[in-house]
Amino acid sequence: KSTEGMPAMTLNQLSYFTEIVRQRSFTKAADVLFVSQSALSKSIRTLEKEFETVLIDRSAKEFRLTSEGEIFNDFATRLLDYYDQETQELYSRLHGGSGELSLGLPPSSGSIYFFDQIFKFQQQYPKVALDITEVTSKKVTDLVADGKLDLGIVIEPFADDRFAKKEVYTSEAVLVVSKDSPLASRRSIGSAQLQNERFVTVSPDYMYYDRMMDYFTQAGISPEIAFRSFQWDLLLEMVAAGQGVSILPKPLIDKCYHNRVRQIHLKDPEFPWGLTLIRRKDKFVTEPMRNFIELCSQD
């Protein structure tokens, strides 16, 4: 189909426009893009002239797009995302086993499961630049959604239509008590018997905290939360010292603290727990992404 007479635009112009919208300021966008503010203004004026419309409302006291500008921003964002995905695909096909992979890894998931996968991946694909970001599962979800990470690890149960997911590790969470606890000899315990226990838990910044609160709701109890922390090892030290009980992933206890505390299976209800690998559904799956997913699927 002929494009003669159609408005012209460049990727730079689209990038400039979307960055201005993202920053809601010509000045801030100029700083981010390392170009002059006059160059940005000229670029937007050129776009408006080509499309015979006004994209930014310059009469408003605060930054504001016109309705046409909103439409244009949506188009520009989708087009730039498409260009980025196609460029990644081209690079992946040209370079085979090389490239880059960015992975979001929450605390403890590395020591529980992914340390071995990461080691194997680096051995099999030494030309791939592997960048690991260590943040909580909640932040992993946001970073993958924003396109800042290729893959991320979250805990099950996980449901979000924006992502494709693959569960790679399954286990359970258990009640953890000190060796001197009256409960220490128990092999299992019903949730109703936890009502009067004093709990130490992870911080609400963790996705696991929400999962645990869901468990309590499902069990129909309102436990006393005496202490919260970002540090898993601090919680386990407190439990070992008899300062409270906790509910934590069984693999974490097995690996690090099985000789210092007692773990008790939860029932009525049980507490299934697992690790899942996620990616954005609309993001092109590069060769390094595909290889890492397949490696985790071999176990």
Secondary structure, 3 states (H helix, E strand, C coil): CCCCCCCCCCHHHHHHHHHHHHHCCHHHHHHHHCCCHHHHHHHHHHHHHHHCCCCECCCCCCCCECHHHHHHHHHHHHHHHHHHHHHHHHHHHHHCCCEEEEEECCCCHHHHHHHHHHHHHHHHCCCEEEEEECCCHHHHHHHHHCCCCCEEEEEECCCCCCEEEEEEEEEEEEEEEECCCCCCCCCEEEHHHHCCCEEEEECCCCHHHHHHHHHHHHHCCCCEEEEEECCHHHHHHHHHCCCCEEEEEHHHHHHHCCCCEEEEEEECCCCEEEEEEEEECCCCCCHHHHHHHHHHHCC
